[in-house]
Amino acid sequence: MLYIISILSLLLDGILTNYLPYLVNDLTLFTPLLTVVLIFIIYPFFYKNNKNYLIYLFILGTIYDLFYTNLLFFNGIIFTLLGFITLSIYKTFEITKLRLIFYIIFIICLYECSFAFFIKIFNLVPISLEKLIYKIDHSIILNVFYGMIMYFIIEKITKNKKNSKLYNFKSKLR
């Protein structure tokens, strides 16, 4: 299930980035960062297995680099850093449906800020605060919607499998 969700997110990132703006004028309000949202959503699959979670994120980020950025290991490192933050969020706070929206927005903001920070350090492309804010606010709608859908799908699947680790993890959060 985890691999299917990851492949779906990677494919949808590419498809929506390439084809959505051309279908209905310019839909820049729907900039996909679906794989970034997935960083937060998939943690319950790795409950009490943090090492495998971080390794999985590094591999996922490297695959994301190969497909979309041509900066080898760049997103692998960023995804791993976001994984550490996700670990601390899940260990510190209760995840509810309403808070999930906030956490997804938080992860998107952290990704965009860290991406802009590294781009600025290595002077790859000029970036300003206005461009950063534009990128963040134009990626929130679609990604929060996708994150909520994936959360509900994962929650529904795990309720059907009451013996799974994911169900036991979710039940502890309530």
GIPEFEN-V509267 format. One record per pair of residues at least 12 apart in sequence whose ideal C-beta (glycine too) atoms are under 6 Angstrom apart, sorted by the first residue. I is the first residue (numbers start at 1). J is the second residue. Records with the same first field share a line. If there is no record, write none. Layout:
I = J + J
This chain:
2 = 45
9 = 34 + 35 + 38
10 = 35
12 = 34
13 = 32 + 34 + 35
16 = 32
17 = 32
28 = 138
29 = 138 + 141
30 = 142
31 = 138 + 139
32 = 142
33 = 108 + 139 + 143
34 = 146
35 = 64
36 = 111
37 = 104 + 143 + 146 + 147
39 = 79 + 82 + 86
40 = 86 + 103 + 107
41 = 147 + 150 + 151
43 = 86 + 90
44 = 166 + 169
47 = 165 + 169
50 = 87
54 = 80 + 83
57 = 79 + 80 + 83
58 = 76 + 80
60 = 79
61 = 75 + 76 + 79
62 = 76
78 = 114
94 = 173
95 = 173
100 = 151
101 = 144
104 = 144 + 147
105 = 140
108 = 139 + 143
109 = 136
112 = 135 + 136
116 = 132
158 = 170
